[in-house]
């Protein structure tokens, strides 16, 4: 029994048990099926990361990551497609929060390929897996892959009549368009999903989409409207205790202030975001973003030594968590 009260086996005993299990034939398959079903069901409460408290969710998922990976692999082997719908958000968000994105990609690719080939059997599973695969590829700066997965998710959401997932897929397409320089297209898509979320009274979604849209409006030079949406989103995320969203919007407010030449205000917004990151310790991919922005602000203030120290700290984080999408801005 370890310090967290969890059971484990000595490596030699584990090897012995694994060999015995492998020789059990049908009994092995039955044991793996029971294991996968249990852990798929245990992840079901974490299906929707924009309507739950993210920090406790990630804290609950982390100790089970080995079981979750095994359950995912078994589910694909057994073609129990609907179980993937329960596990996709948990597995994807764990890697987005803790880093190690590259090792998650093969699992999601196998699942997405299988689900696309049998799309009519489990459209909700396809939708959820494709959305998470898109998010992972976004952090790795493969925006064409983001678009492919988001299109799969959108088609599946429409087939399964999942309006919330449809908005999430359009949001992913908008962000991919933004990163590929198609800012107006992205803004049009996000305006569409924000309008839909407002119409349905989906307050948490409104905060997410408003926060994303303000970045595109900033790029288009609509700073006042961007700031108004960012402040609305910040209030929404704080109201719902959504720490990841709060950090994202503080980043946008810092960029808006920086662009306007309000350097001290911009640096302060970054510091607030870093405090949230450190307090929750679940947003590894977002820390280098804030450090780089602080470095950029100090550079514009001609505080070169501070800028360099912040950039080097950001580089160490990028290398640690594998945040490829952020590397160009940092360099």
Buried (B, 14 or more C-beta within 10 A) or exposed (E): EEEEEEEEEEEEEEEEEEEEEEEEEEEEEEEBBEBBBEBBEBBEEBBBBBEBEBBEBBEBBBEBBEBBBBBBBBBBEBEBBEBBBBBBBBBBBBBBBBBBBEEBBEBBBBBBEBBBEEBEEBBBBBBBBBBBBBBBBBBBBBBEBBBBBBBBBBBBBBBBEBEBBBBBBBBBBBBBBBBBEBBEBBBEBBBBBBEBBBEEEBEBBBBBBBBBBBBBBBBBEBBEBBBBBBBBBBBBBBEBEBBBBBBBBBBBBBBBBBBEEBBEBBBBBBEBBBEBBEEBEBBBBBBBBBBBBBBBBBBEEEBEEBBEBBBEBBBEBBEEBBBBBBBEEBE
